[in-house]
């Protein structure tokens, strides 16, 4: 699978989870907890393959994306800390829904920038064969992703 297609598929998966959360009832605490746990897993795995493989390769092979990559890592930094707070926060806490809403807003902004602003540059510069190889590498690396969002590179930067 092409690296950009893989990342966009991840984006779609997370967006579906966001919509499930938004549709859950105000007092659907157990359901919200399960959805947030899935979001945490998906975003941590996704950020891992971006930070470890995709971003460094894009930065090296498509130098004009360097600023986008640096901004994306900073956006990841904010998201992983929010995920780490949500991991242990009780869904009955008055801040829970607000924190998830802010997380969703941040991720949606991040996804829009990647997909609209710089993925097309990467696609054009790298070409199909390179993106295929990169996608295979990223798919395999998902198995190595940490469970803890604070174990990601962006958490420490």
C-alpha positions as CSV (number, residue, x, y, z in Angstrom):
1,X,0.0,0.0,0.0
2,X,1.1,3.5,-0.8
3,X,2.3,5.5,2.3
4,X,-0.1,8.4,1.7
5,X,-3.0,6.1,1.1
6,X,-2.1,4.3,4.4
7,X,-2.0,7.5,6.3
8,X,-5.3,8.8,4.8
9,X,-6.9,5.4,5.7
10,X,-5.8,6.0,9.3
11,X,-7.2,9.5,9.2
12,X,-10.6,8.0,8.0
13,X,-10.5,5.4,10.8
14,X,-10.0,8.1,13.5
15,X,-12.6,10.4,12.0
16,X,-15.2,7.5,12.2
17,X,-14.3,7.1,15.9
18,X,-14.7,10.9,16.4
19,X,-18.2,10.7,14.9
20,X,-19.1,7.8,17.2
21,X,-18.0,9.8,20.2
22,X,-20.0,12.8,19.0
23,X,-23.1,10.6,18.6
24,X,-22.7,8.9,22.0
25,X,-25.2,10.0,24.6
26,X,-24.2,12.5,27.2
27,X,-24.2,9.9,29.9
28,X,-22.8,7.0,27.7
29,X,-19.7,6.9,29.9
30,X,-18.7,3.3,29.2
31,X,-19.2,3.7,25.5
32,X,-17.2,7.0,25.5
33,X,-14.4,5.3,27.4
34,X,-14.2,2.5,24.9
35,X,-14.2,4.9,21.9
36,X,-11.5,7.1,23.5
37,X,-9.3,4.0,24.2
38,X,-9.6,3.1,20.4
39,X,-8.8,6.7,19.5
40,X,-5.8,6.6,21.8
41,X,-4.5,3.4,20.2
42,X,-5.1,4.5,16.6
43,X,-3.6,8.0,17.0
44,X,-0.5,6.6,18.9
45,X,0.1,4.0,16.3
46,X,-0.4,6.6,13.5
47,X,1.9,9.2,15.1
48,X,4.5,6.5,15.6
49,X,4.8,5.5,11.9
50,X,4.7,9.2,10.8
51,X,7.4,10.3,13.3
52,X,9.6,7.2,12.8
53,X,9.3,6.7,9.1
54,X,7.2,9.1,7.0
55,X,8.3,12.5,8.4
56,X,12.1,11.8,8.3
57,X,11.8,10.4,4.7
58,X,9.6,13.3,3.5
59,X,12.0,15.8,5.1
60,X,15.0,14.2,3.4
61,X,13.5,13.5,0.0
62,X,11.2,16.5,-0.3
63,X,13.1,19.4,1.5
64,X,10.4,21.9,0.8
65,X,8.2,20.0,3.3
66,X,10.6,20.6,6.2
67,X,8.5,23.4,7.8
68,X,5.3,21.3,7.4
69,X,7.1,18.3,9.1
70,X,8.3,20.4,12.0
71,X,4.8,21.9,12.5
72,X,3.3,18.4,12.3
73,X,5.6,17.2,15.0
74,X,4.6,20.1,17.3
75,X,0.9,19.3,16.6
76,X,1.6,15.7,17.6
77,X,3.2,17.0,20.8
78,X,0.0,18.6,21.8
79,X,-2.1,15.6,20.8
80,X,0.0,13.0,22.6
81,X,-0.2,14.9,25.9
82,X,-3.9,15.3,25.6
83,X,-4.2,11.5,24.9
84,X,-2.1,10.8,28.0
85,X,-4.4,12.9,30.1
86,X,-7.5,11.2,28.6
87,X,-6.1,7.8,29.2
88,X,-6.6,8.1,32.9
89,X,-9.4,10.6,33.1
90,X,-12.8,9.4,34.2
91,X,-15.5,9.9,31.5
92,X,-17.7,11.3,34.3
93,X,-15.2,14.1,34.9
94,X,-16.7,17.5,33.8
95,X,-13.6,18.1,31.6
96,X,-13.7,14.8,29.7
97,X,-16.0,15.8,26.8
98,X,-14.3,19.2,26.5
99,X,-10.9,17.6,26.4
100,X,-12.0,15.1,23.7
101,X,-13.6,17.9,21.7
102,X,-10.3,19.9,21.8
103,X,-8.4,16.7,20.8
104,X,-10.8,16.2,17.8
105,X,-10.4,19.9,16.7
106,X,-6.6,19.6,16.9
107,X,-6.5,16.3,14.9
108,X,-8.9,17.5,12.3
109,X,-6.8,20.6,11.7
110,X,-3.7,18.5,11.5
111,X,-5.3,16.1,9.0
112,X,-6.5,18.9,6.8
113,X,-3.1,20.5,6.6
114,X,-1.4,17.2,5.8
115,X,-3.9,16.1,3.2
116,X,-4.4,19.4,1.5
117,X,-1.1,21.2,1.9
118,X,1.8,18.8,1.8
119,X,0.8,15.2,0.9
120,X,0.4,16.3,-2.7
121,X,4.0,17.7,-2.7
122,X,5.3,14.5,-1.3
123,X,3.4,12.4,-3.8
124,X,4.7,14.3,-6.7
125,X,8.3,14.4,-5.5
126,X,8.6,10.7,-4.3
127,X,6.6,8.9,-7.0
128,X,4.7,5.7,-6.8
129,X,7.5,3.1,-6.3
130,X,9.0,5.0,-3.4
131,X,5.6,5.6,-1.7
132,X,4.8,1.8,-2.1
133,X,8.0,0.8,-0.4
134,X,7.5,3.4,2.3
135,X,3.9,2.2,2.8
136,X,5.0,-1.4,3.3
137,X,7.6,-0.3,5.8
138,X,5.1,1.8,7.7
139,X,2.5,-1.1,7.7
140,X,5.0,-3.4,9.3
141,X,6.2,-0.8,11.8
142,X,2.6,-0.5,13.2
143,X,3.3,-3.7,15.2
144,X,6.2,-1.9,17.0
145,X,4.2,1.2,18.0
146,X,4.1,1.8,21.8
147,X,0.9,1.7,23.8
148,X,1.8,4.8,25.7
149,X,1.5,8.1,23.7
150,X,4.2,9.6,25.9
151,X,6.7,7.1,24.5
152,X,6.5,8.8,21.1
153,X,9.3,11.1,19.9
154,X,7.0,14.1,19.8
155,X,6.2,13.7,23.5
156,X,9.8,14.4,24.4
157,X,10.4,17.4,22.1
